[in-house]
């Protein structure tokens, strides 16, 4: 294969990988995963999401919800009440993603203590504090 063909092939592979990476970056984000898991049981209100996701700010929740809706993973329904009631629910695509995330979240729950112990042992052995990278 000539050098020119290799360059074209590499550019083509990069062009195909960029959209995939963009999608993975979005759905693999910490807040996106937690929102998808929280919304998996059915429609959920903003305040319920806010209470169930520890550490998320209102602004970050709003931005992440907007992005997930834009990506076709959430449906936002506004009910004409006073004050307006807004609910979010997963689309079929997001329910499929949730099924994949269950394995990951189950693994994280099962191994969180092991990971924490490994980090502490590594930090002690290498003279790092808990905030060192």
KEVO-587132 format. One record per residue: x, y, z of N, C-alpha, C, O, CB in turn; chain; residue number from 1. Coordinates in pm, 1 decimal, padded with zeros to 6 digits, m for minus. Glycine has a CB too. Layout:
BEGIN
      n.px      n.py      n.pz     ca.px     ca.py     ca.pz      c.px      c.py      c.pz      o.px      o.py      o.pz     cb.px     cb.py     cb.pz  unit  pos
         X         Y         Z         X         Y         Z         X         Y         Z         X         Y         Z         X         Y         Z     A  NUM
...
END
This chain:
BEGIN
      n.px      n.py      n.pz     ca.px     ca.py     ca.pz      c.px      c.py      c.pz      o.px      o.py      o.pz     cb.px     cb.py     cb.pz  unit  pos
   00084.7  m00116.6   00000.0   00000.0   00000.0   00000.0   00089.2   00122.8   00000.0   00183.9   00130.7   00078.1  m00096.3  m00000.1   00121.2     A    1
   00059.9   00218.3  m00086.6   00143.3   00338.1  m00095.2   00117.2   00429.2   00024.0   00015.8   00417.1   00092.7   00117.0   00413.5  m00226.9     A    2
   00210.8   00520.4   00046.6   00199.4   00612.9   00158.1   00074.9   00699.4   00143.1   00010.5   00731.4   00243.1   00324.6   00700.5   00168.1     A    3
   00039.7   00737.7   00022.2  m00080.8   00817.9  m00001.5  m00206.7   00743.9   00039.9  m00296.3   00801.8   00101.4  m00090.4   00857.0  m00148.1     A    4
  m00213.4   00614.9   00005.9  m00330.0   00534.6   00044.3  m00339.0   00517.6   00195.1  m00448.8   00516.7   00250.9  m00324.5   00397.7  m00022.6     A    5
  m00225.1   00504.3   00261.4  m00223.2   00490.8   00406.7  m00278.2   00617.2   00471.4  m00355.1   00609.8   00567.3  m00080.4   00462.1   00457.2     A    6
  m00239.2   00732.4   00419.5  m00286.5   00859.5   00474.5  m00437.8   00872.3   00457.4  m00507.4   00915.0   00549.5  m00214.8   00977.8   00406.5     A    7
  m00488.2   00835.8   00340.8  m00631.9   00842.5   00314.6  m00706.3   00746.3   00406.8  m00809.8   00782.0   00463.2  m00662.3   00809.8   00166.3     A    8
  m00654.5   00624.7   00422.6  m00716.7   00526.3   00510.9  m00718.2   00576.7   00654.7  m00819.2   00562.9   00723.7  m00642.8   00391.7   00502.4     A    9
  m00608.0   00634.8   00700.7  m00600.7   00688.4   00836.5  m00700.4   00802.2   00854.4  m00767.6   00809.7   00957.2  m00458.2   00736.9   00868.0     A   10
  m00710.7   00890.4   00756.2  m00805.7   01001.0   00765.1  m00948.8   00949.0   00768.7  m01031.7   01000.9   00843.4  m00787.2   01097.3   00647.3     A   11
  m00978.0   00847.8   00689.3  m01111.1   00789.7   00686.8  m01143.8   00725.4   00821.2  m01253.9   00743.0   00873.2  m01122.5   00686.7   00573.9     A   12
  m01048.9   00651.1   00877.5  m01071.0   00588.4   01008.1  m01094.0   00694.3   01114.5  m01180.9   00677.3   01200.0  m00951.7   00499.4   01046.6     A   13
  m01018.1   00803.0   01111.3  m01032.7   00910.9   01208.7  m01169.3   00977.0   01194.1  m01234.5   01007.1   01294.1  m00920.5   01015.2   01191.5     A   14
  m01212.6   00999.5   01071.4  m01342.6   01062.7   01047.0  m01456.0   00975.0   01098.9  m01555.2   01026.3   01150.6  m01361.8   01090.5   00896.8     A   15
  m01442.1   00843.3   01085.7  m01544.9   00752.8   01135.6  m01541.1   00743.0   01287.4  m01645.5   00727.5   01350.7  m01528.1   00614.6   01073.9     A   16
  m01423.3   00751.8   01346.4  m01409.6   00739.0   01490.6  m01459.1   00863.0   01564.3  m01507.9   00851.6   01676.7  m01265.3   00712.2   01526.4     A   17
  m01447.7   00980.4   01504.0  m01486.9   01103.9   01571.8  m01632.7   01103.9   01615.8  m01659.7   01132.8   01732.3  m01462.1   01221.6   01481.5     A   18
  m01728.3   01072.8   01527.9  m01867.4   01069.4   01574.3  m01890.3   00963.5   01682.6  m01965.6   00986.7   01777.2  m01960.6   01043.2   01456.6     A   19
  m01826.1   00848.1   01669.0  m01840.2   00744.8   01770.1  m01783.7   00792.5   01903.0  m01844.5   00771.3   02007.9  m01770.6   00616.1   01725.5     A   20
  m01668.1   00856.7   01898.8  m01607.2   00907.6   02022.0  m01694.8   01014.4   02085.3  m01708.9   01019.6   02207.5  m01467.3   00964.1   01993.9     A   21
  m01753.2   01098.9   02002.7  m01841.7   01203.3   02053.5  m01960.6   01142.5   02128.2  m01997.5   01190.0   02235.5  m01891.0   01292.1   01938.2     A   22
  m02019.8   01038.4   02072.0  m02132.2   00971.9   02137.2  m02086.2   00905.3   02266.6  m02152.5   00917.6   02369.6  m02196.2   00867.9   02042.8     A   23
  m01973.4   00835.2   02262.1  m01923.0   00769.3   02382.9  m01888.7   00870.0   02491.4  m01916.8   00846.3   02608.9  m01800.6   00685.1   02350.1     A   24
  m01828.2   00981.9   02453.8  m01796.9   01085.4   02551.9  m01923.2   01134.5   02620.8  m01924.4   01157.5   02741.7  m01724.3   01202.4   02485.1     A   25
  m02028.9   01150.2   02543.1  m02154.7   01202.2   02599.5  m02219.8   01101.5   02692.0  m02255.2   01135.2   02805.0  m02252.1   01239.7   02488.0     A   26
  m02236.2   00977.3   02645.6  m02310.8   00880.3   02726.1  m02227.1   00821.1   02839.0  m02282.7   00766.5   02934.2  m02362.3   00768.9   02637.7     A   27
  m02095.6   00830.9   02830.1  m02010.5   00775.4   02934.2  m01977.0   00878.6   03041.3  m01908.3   00846.6   03138.4  m01883.0   00721.0   02873.3     A   28
  m02023.9   01000.5   03025.3  m01998.7   01102.5   03126.0  m02062.6   01065.3   03258.9  m02168.7   01003.1   03263.0  m02050.8   01237.5   03078.8     A   29
  m01997.5   01103.8   03365.9  m02043.4   01069.8   03500.3  m02189.8   01105.4   03522.3  m02266.8   01022.9   03571.6  m01958.0   01140.0   03603.2     A   30
  m02228.4   01225.7   03486.8  m02365.0   01271.0   03513.7  m02464.3   01202.3   03420.4  m02575.4   01169.7   03462.1  m02375.1   01423.7   03498.4     A   31
  m02426.4   01180.2   03296.5  m02516.8   01113.2   03202.0  m02551.2   00972.8   03248.9  m02667.6   00932.7   03246.2  m02454.0   01107.4   03062.3     A   32
  m02450.9   00898.7   03291.6  m02474.1   00761.8   03339.4  m02569.3   00764.2   03458.4  m02664.0   00685.8   03463.8  m02340.2   00693.2   03378.5     A   33
  m02544.6   00853.9   03553.8  m02628.2   00858.3   03673.5  m02771.6   00900.2   03641.0  m02865.8   00848.9   03701.4  m02568.1   00954.0   03775.8     A   34
  m02789.2   00991.7   03547.3  m02923.6   01033.6   03506.9  m02996.6   00918.4   03438.0  m03113.5   00892.9   03466.8  m02916.5   01156.4   03413.2     A   35
  m02928.9   00849.9   03348.4  m02991.6   00737.3   03277.3  m03032.1   00627.8   03376.0  m03140.8   00571.2   03364.6  m02895.3   00679.7   03170.2     A   36
  m02946.5   00598.2   03471.3  m02978.8   00497.1   03572.0  m03097.8   00543.9   03656.8  m03188.1   00465.3   03685.5  m02855.5   00468.3   03662.3     A   37
  m03098.0   00670.5   03696.5  m03207.6   00723.0   03780.0  m03340.8   00725.4   03705.9  m03445.8   00704.0   03766.5  m03173.9   00863.7   03828.4     A   38
  m03337.4   00751.2   03576.1  m03460.7   00762.9   03497.6  m03510.0   00627.9   03445.2  m03614.5   00621.8   03380.3  m03438.8   00857.5   03380.9     A   39
  m03438.5   00522.6   03471.6  m03471.6   00392.4   03414.1  m03601.2   00332.9   03468.5  m03662.6   00248.8   03402.8  m03359.0   00296.6   03439.0     A   40
  m03643.3   00374.8   03586.2  m03764.1   00318.0   03646.4  m03892.0   00378.9   03592.2  m04001.5   00333.7   03625.7  m03760.2   00335.8   03795.1     A   41
  m03879.2   00480.9   03508.8  m03997.2   00545.6   03452.8  m03981.8   00696.0   03460.6  m03876.6   00745.7   03500.9  m04124.4   00500.7   03526.1     A   42
  m04084.9   00768.9   03422.7  m04074.5   00915.1   03423.9  m04031.1   00966.9   03560.9  m04074.4   00917.3   03664.9  m04208.4   00978.1   03384.4     A   43
  m03945.1   01067.4   03557.7  m03891.1   01123.7   03681.3  m03885.1   01274.8   03667.5  m03854.2   01327.4   03560.6  m03750.4   01065.4   03713.4     A   44
  m03914.8   01343.4   03776.0  m03914.9   01489.7   03775.1  m03775.3   01543.2   03804.7  m03690.6   01473.8   03860.9  m04016.0   01544.6   03877.6     A   45
  m03753.8   01668.6   03765.2  m03624.9   01735.0   03784.3  m03580.9   01727.8   03930.2  m03467.3   01690.5   03959.5  m03632.8   01881.2   03738.7     A   46
  m03671.3   01763.8   04021.8  m03634.0   01766.2   04163.8  m03600.6   01626.4   04215.7  m03514.8   01611.7   04302.7  m03747.3   01826.7   04247.2     A   47
  m03667.5   01524.2   04163.3  m03635.0   01387.1   04203.8  m03495.9   01349.0   04155.9  m03419.8   01284.7   04228.2  m03738.9   01287.9   04148.9     A   48
  m03463.0   01389.3   04032.9  m03327.8   01365.2   03981.2  m03224.8   01437.3   04066.4  m03122.2   01380.4   04103.7  m03316.5   01410.8   03834.6     A   49
  m03253.1   01561.1   04096.1  m03159.8   01642.6   04174.6  m03133.5   01579.0   04311.6  m03019.5   01576.2   04358.0  m03215.1   01785.7   04192.1     A   50
  m03237.3   01529.0   04374.9  m03221.3   01464.1   04506.1  m03149.2   01330.0   04496.5  m03075.2   01292.6   04587.5  m03357.2   01443.7   04570.9     A   51
  m03170.4   01258.0   04387.3  m03114.6   01122.5   04377.3  m02969.9   01118.7   04328.4  m02902.6   01016.6   04342.4  m03199.4   01040.1   04285.0     A   52
  m02921.4   01229.8   04271.0  m02784.4   01230.6   04217.5  m02698.2   01321.0   04305.3  m02697.5   01443.2   04290.4  m02781.7   01279.1   04067.9     A   53
  m02627.6   01258.9   04394.7  m02545.1   01331.7   04490.4  m02432.6   01408.2   04420.9  m02359.6   01352.3   04339.0  m02486.9   01235.6   04593.2     A   54
  m02419.6   01535.9   04454.2  m02308.4   01616.0   04405.1  m02334.3   01692.2   04276.7  m02250.0   01772.2   04236.0  m02193.2   01529.6   04385.1     A   55
  m02446.6   01670.8   04211.8  m02472.9   01741.3   04086.7  m02536.0   01877.7   04117.7  m02626.1   01888.3   04200.9  m02565.9   01657.0   03994.0     A   56
  m02487.5   01979.8   04050.5  m02545.4   02112.8   04067.4  m02669.2   02124.5   03979.5  m02686.8   02047.6   03884.9  m02442.1   02223.9   04032.4     A   57
  m02754.3   02220.5   04011.2  m02874.4   02242.4   03928.5  m02834.1   02274.7   03785.1  m02896.2   02226.7   03690.2  m02961.7   02357.1   03986.8     A   58
  m02730.6   02355.7   03769.6  m02686.5   02394.0   03636.0  m02636.6   02273.3   03557.0  m02672.0   02256.0   03440.4  m02576.8   02499.5   03644.9     A   59
  m02554.3   02189.7   03620.7  m02502.1   02071.8   03552.0  m02614.1   01974.7   03519.0  m02613.4   01913.4   03412.2  m02395.8   02002.5   03637.2     A   60
  m02710.7   01959.8   03609.7  m02824.6   01873.3   03582.0  m02902.8   01925.8   03463.1  m02939.9   01848.7   03374.6  m02915.5   01862.2   03704.7     A   61
  m02928.2   02055.5   03459.7  m03001.6   02116.9   03349.4  m02927.9   02096.5   03217.0  m02988.8   02056.7   03117.8  m03022.6   02266.8   03375.8     A   62
  m02797.8   02123.5   03215.1  m02718.5   02108.2   03092.4  m02715.3   01963.4   03044.7  m02729.3   01935.9   02925.5  m02576.0   02158.2   03115.2     A   63
  m02696.8   01872.0   03138.1  m02688.4   01730.4   03100.8  m02822.6   01679.8   03050.0  m02827.7   01605.4   02952.1  m02642.0   01645.7   03220.3     A   64
  m02930.7   01719.3   03115.3  m03063.8   01680.9   03067.6  m03088.1   01733.8   02927.2  m03139.4   01662.6   02840.9  m03172.5   01732.6   03163.0     A   65
  m03051.3   01858.4   02905.2  m03069.9   01919.5   02772.8  m02990.5   01843.0   02666.7  m03041.5   01816.2   02557.9  m03026.5   02068.5   02775.0     A   66
  m02865.9   01808.0   02698.7  m02782.4   01733.9   02602.9  m02837.1   01593.8   02577.0  m02836.2   01547.6   02462.9  m02638.5   01724.4   02654.3     A   67
  m02884.6   01525.7   02681.2  m02940.5   01392.0   02663.1  m03069.4   01397.9   02581.0  m03096.8   01308.2   02501.2  m02967.2   01326.0   02799.7     A   68
  m03147.6   01502.7   02600.6  m03268.1   01520.9   02519.4  m03229.0   01547.6   02374.0  m03287.7   01490.7   02282.0  m03355.0   01637.4   02574.7     A   69
  m03131.0   01633.0   02354.3  m03083.5   01665.0   02219.0  m03031.8   01541.0   02147.0  m03050.5   01526.1   02026.3  m02973.1   01771.1   02225.1     A   70
  m02966.6   01451.8   02222.0  m02910.5   01330.3   02164.1  m03014.8   01220.3   02143.8  m02982.2   01112.0   02095.2  m02799.6   01278.9   02252.1     A   71
  m03139.6   01247.9   02181.0  m03244.6   01149.8   02161.5  m03249.3   01041.1   02266.4  m03302.5   00932.8   02242.1  m03229.5   01088.2   02029.9     A   72
  m03193.3   01069.7   02384.2  m03191.5   00970.1   02490.7  m03298.1   00995.2   02596.7  m03335.6   00903.8   02670.1  m03055.7   00967.3   02555.6     A   73
  m03346.2   01116.6   02604.6  m03451.2   01151.5   02700.3  m03565.8   01220.1   02628.8  m03547.0   01290.1   02529.3  m03396.2   01242.0   02812.1     A   74
  m03684.8   01198.2   02681.8  m03802.2   01271.7   02637.2  m03842.1   01363.1   02752.6  m03860.4   01318.2   02865.7  m03920.5   01174.7   02595.0     A   75
  m03855.0   01490.0   02722.5  m03894.9   01589.9   02822.4  m04040.6   01624.2   02796.7  m04077.1   01666.3   02686.9  m03803.9   01718.8   02816.2     A   76
  m04123.9   01605.9   02899.2  m04266.2   01635.8   02887.2  m04301.4   01744.4   02987.6  m04275.7   01730.6   03107.2  m04353.2   01508.4   02910.0     A   77
  m04360.5   01852.5   02937.9  m04404.4   01962.9   03023.1  m04556.1   01955.0   03034.8  m04627.0   01955.4   02934.2  m04358.8   02102.2   02965.5     A   78
  m04605.2   01948.0   03157.8  m04748.8   01942.6   03181.7  m04798.5   02083.6   03212.7  m04737.0   02155.3   03291.6  m04782.8   01844.4   03298.1     A   79
  m04910.4   02123.6   03150.4  m04960.2   02260.9   03166.2  m05030.4   02282.4   03300.7  m05152.0   02300.9   03306.6  m05056.2   02294.6   03052.5     A   80
  m04952.5   02279.6   03406.8  m05004.7   02304.7   03540.8  m04936.1   02428.1   03595.3  m04841.0   02479.0   03536.0  m04983.2   02182.1   03635.0     A   81
  m04985.0   02476.4   03709.5  m04920.8   02589.5   03775.1  m04874.3   02540.7   03911.2  m04957.7   02503.2   03993.7  m05017.9   02713.3   03787.7     A   82
  m04744.1   02539.8   03937.9  m04634.8   02564.8   03843.4  m04623.0   02448.3   03744.7  m04673.1   02339.0   03770.9  m04500.6   02585.6   03918.9     A   83
  m04556.5   02472.5   03631.0  m04543.9   02365.8   03531.4  m04472.1   02243.8   03588.5  m04373.8   02257.5   03661.4  m04469.2   02417.1   03408.2     A   84
  m04520.8   02126.1   03555.7  m04456.7   02002.1   03597.5  m04382.1   01946.8   03477.1  m04438.1   01935.8   03368.0  m04561.1   01898.3   03653.2     A   85
  m04256.5   01912.3   03497.2  m04172.9   01858.9   03389.4  m04124.7   01720.2   03430.3  m04075.7   01700.3   03541.4  m04051.6   01953.7   03358.5     A   86
  m04139.3   01625.5   03339.4  m04090.3   01490.3   03362.9  m03996.0   01449.4   03250.9  m04007.9   01494.4   03137.0  m04207.3   01390.7   03374.2     A   87
  m03903.5   01364.1   03286.2  m03807.1   01309.6   03190.8  m03821.4   01158.5   03191.2  m03838.0   01096.0   03295.9  m03660.6   01352.6   03225.9     A   88
  m03814.5   01100.9   03071.0  m03815.0   00954.8   03062.0  m03720.5   00911.0   02951.0  m03693.3   00985.3   02856.7  m03958.5   00900.8   03036.3     A   89
  m03671.9   00789.8   02964.7  m03578.3   00736.0   02866.9  m03649.4   00701.6   02736.9  m03764.0   00656.4   02737.2  m03507.9   00612.6   02922.8     A   90
  m03580.3   00723.4   02626.4  m03628.5   00677.5   02495.9  m03592.8   00529.6   02483.4  m03523.2   00474.3   02568.6  m03566.2   00762.0   02377.4     A   91
  m03640.4   00467.1   02377.8  m03607.2   00326.0   02353.2  m03456.5   00308.0   02339.4  m03400.8   00209.2   02387.3  m03678.6   00274.5   02226.3     A   92
  m03390.5   00403.1   02274.0  m03244.9   00395.7   02257.0  m03175.3   00401.1   02393.3  m03079.8   00327.3   02417.4  m03194.6   00511.0   02166.1     A   93
  m03222.6   00487.5   02480.7  m03161.7   00500.0   02613.7  m03190.3   00377.1   02699.3  m03106.6   00337.5   02780.4  m03213.0   00626.1   02684.4     A   94
  m03307.6   00316.5   02682.3  m03335.7   00193.0   02757.0  m03238.7   00082.1   02715.1  m03194.9   00002.3   02797.9  m03482.5   00147.4   02734.1     A   95
  m03206.1   00078.2   02586.5  m03106.8  m00018.1   02538.7  m02970.5   00011.7   02600.4  m02899.7  m00079.3   02643.5  m03097.7  m00015.2   02384.4     A   96
  m02934.4   00139.6   02604.4  m02808.0   00180.7   02667.2  m02808.9   00145.7   02815.2  m02708.0   00099.8   02868.7  m02783.9   00332.2   02648.5     A   97
  m02921.2   00166.8   02881.4  m02931.3   00136.0   03024.2  m02901.3  m00011.0   03051.3  m02835.4  m00044.5   03149.7  m03070.7   00171.4   03076.5     A   98
  m02949.6  m00097.2   02964.5  m02922.4  m00239.8   02981.1  m02771.7  m00265.8   02981.5  m02722.7  m00348.7   03058.2  m02990.6  m00321.2   02869.1     A   99
  m02699.3  m00195.2   02896.3  m02553.0  m00210.0   02894.1  m02489.3  m00148.9   03018.1  m02392.6  m00202.9   03071.7  m02494.4  m00145.0   02768.2     A  100
  m02543.0  m00037.2   03063.2  m02487.2   00031.1   03180.3  m02506.6  m00048.6   03308.8  m02428.4  m00034.8   03402.9  m02550.5   00168.0   03195.6     A  101
  m02609.7  m00131.4   03313.3  m02633.9  m00210.8   03433.9  m02514.3  m00297.6   03468.8  m02476.8  m00307.7   03585.6  m02757.1  m00298.0   03415.9     A  102
  m02454.4  m00360.0   03368.6  m02335.1  m00440.6   03394.8  m02221.9  m00356.8   03451.7  m02153.2  m00398.7   03544.8  m02289.0  m00509.3   03267.6     A  103
  m02203.0  m00238.3   03395.2  m02097.9  m00149.5   03442.9  m02125.8  m00100.6   03584.9  m02036.2  m00102.8   03669.4  m02082.9  m00030.8   03348.9     A  104
  m02247.8  m00056.8   03612.3  m02279.2  m00006.1   03745.8  m02276.0  m00118.8   03849.2  m02234.2  m00096.9   03962.9  m02417.0   00062.1   03746.2     A  105
  m02319.7  m00238.9   03810.9  m02310.4  m00353.2   03902.9  m02164.7  m00384.5   03935.3  m02129.7  m00409.4   04050.6  m02379.2  m00477.6   03842.2     A  106
  m02080.2  m00382.9   03832.1  m01937.9  m00407.5   03852.7  m01878.7  m00302.0   03946.5  m01803.4  m00335.4   04038.0  m01863.0  m00407.9   03717.7     A  107
  m01912.6  m00174.9   03923.7  m01859.9  m00066.2   04006.7  m01901.9  m00083.2   04152.7  m01821.7  m00061.9   04243.7  m01908.0   00069.9   03953.6     A  108
  m02025.0  m00120.9   04174.2  m02073.5  m00141.2   04310.8  m02002.4  m00259.4   04376.9  m01963.6  m00251.0   04493.4  m02225.8  m00164.2   04310.9     A  109
  m01985.5  m00367.8   04304.2  m01919.7  m00486.6   04360.7  m01772.6  m00462.9   04392.7  m01719.1  m00521.7   04486.7  m01931.8  m00602.9   04264.6     A  110
  m01706.8  m00376.4   04314.3  m01561.7  m00362.7   04327.9  m01515.1  m00227.7   04381.4  m01395.1  m00200.5   04382.7  m01498.1  m00386.5   04196.2     A  111
  m01607.3  m00143.1   04425.4  m01567.2  m00009.5   04471.9  m01473.7  m00016.1   04592.3  m01379.8   00063.0   04601.6  m01690.4   00072.7   04507.5     A  112
  m01497.9  m00108.3   04683.5  m01411.2  m00121.5   04801.4  m01272.4  m00169.4   04758.8  m01171.6  m00117.5   04806.7  m01473.1  m00220.0   04904.9     A  113
  m01266.9  m00266.2   04670.6  m01138.5  m00316.8   04621.0  m01058.9  m00206.2   04553.3  m00938.5  m00193.8   04575.5  m01160.4  m00433.1   04523.2     A  114
  m01125.0  m00126.1   04471.3  m01057.8  m00015.7   04402.4  m01007.7   00086.9   04504.5  m00895.5   00136.1   04492.2  m01153.7   00051.8   04300.1     A  115
  m01088.9   00119.4   04604.1  m01047.9   00216.2   04706.5  m00927.2   00163.6   04785.1  m00834.2   00238.9   04814.3  m01165.6   00246.2   04802.8     A  116
  m00929.0   00035.9   04818.4  m00816.0  m00023.9   04890.1  m00690.5  m00024.6   04804.3  m00581.2   00002.3   04854.2  m00849.9  m00166.6   04934.0     A  117
  m00704.7  m00054.8   04676.6  m00589.8  m00055.0   04585.4  m00531.4   00084.6   04571.9  m00409.4   00100.6   04571.2  m00630.4  m00108.6   04447.3     A  118
  m00615.9   00185.0   04561.4  m00568.0   00323.4   04552.6  m00491.0   00363.1   04677.4  m00383.9   00423.2   04669.4  m00685.2   00419.3   04531.0     A  119
  m00547.1   00328.7   04793.2  m00480.5   00363.2   04918.9  m00344.7   00294.3   04929.0  m00246.6   00356.7   04969.5  m00568.5   00324.6   05038.8     A  120
  m00338.3   00166.0   04892.5  m00211.9   00091.6   04897.3  m00110.6   00151.3   04799.6   00006.9   00166.1   04833.2  m00235.7  m00057.9   04865.0     A  121
  m00155.4   00185.3   04679.8  m00066.8   00246.3   04579.9  m00013.2   00379.7   04630.8   00106.9   00405.9   04624.4  m00141.2   00266.3   04445.7     A  122
  m00103.3   00463.3   04681.2  m00061.9   00595.1   04730.1   00039.1   00583.2   04844.3   00135.7   00659.2   04850.7  m00184.1   00675.3   04776.6     A  123
   00016.2   00487.1   04934.5   00108.6   00467.4   05045.6   00244.2   00418.3   04994.9   00348.3   00465.0   05041.0   00050.1   00367.6   05146.9     A  124
   00243.2   00326.1   04902.1   00367.2   00270.3   04848.5   00446.1   00371.4   04767.1   00568.7   00363.1   04760.0   00336.9   00149.7   04763.4     A  125
   00377.9   00465.9   04706.2   00444.1   00563.3   04620.0   00453.9   00702.5   04681.4   00492.8   00798.1   04614.3   00371.5   00571.9   04489.7     A  126
   00418.8   00713.2   04808.4   00431.6   00841.7   04877.1   00337.8   00949.7   04828.0   00367.3   01068.6   04839.4   00569.5   00890.1   04864.5     A  127
   00224.7   00908.1   04773.4   00125.1   01003.2   04724.4   00015.2   01020.6   04827.4  m00019.1   00928.2   04901.0   00065.9   00956.6   04590.1     A  128
  m00038.7   01140.6   04830.6  m00157.5   01164.2   04912.1  m00280.4   01118.0   04835.6  m00270.3   01082.3   04718.2  m00170.0   01313.9   04950.8     A  129
  m00396.0   01118.2   04900.2  m00518.2   01070.9   04833.9  m00561.8   01156.7   04715.7  m00637.7   01109.5   04631.0  m00629.8   01065.1   04933.3     A  130
  m00515.5   01282.3   04707.6  m00553.3   01369.8   04596.8  m00452.9   01372.4   04484.7  m00474.8   01439.3   04383.7  m00573.6   01507.6   04646.3     A  131
  m00343.0   01301.0   04500.0  m00240.1   01299.5   04395.5  m00286.5   01217.7   04276.5  m00365.9   01124.7   04290.8  m00107.9   01243.4   04450.0     A  132
  m00237.3   01252.2   04161.0  m00272.2   01177.8   04039.7  m00148.1   01110.4   03985.3  m00154.8   01042.2   03883.0  m00335.1   01270.7   03932.8     A  133
END
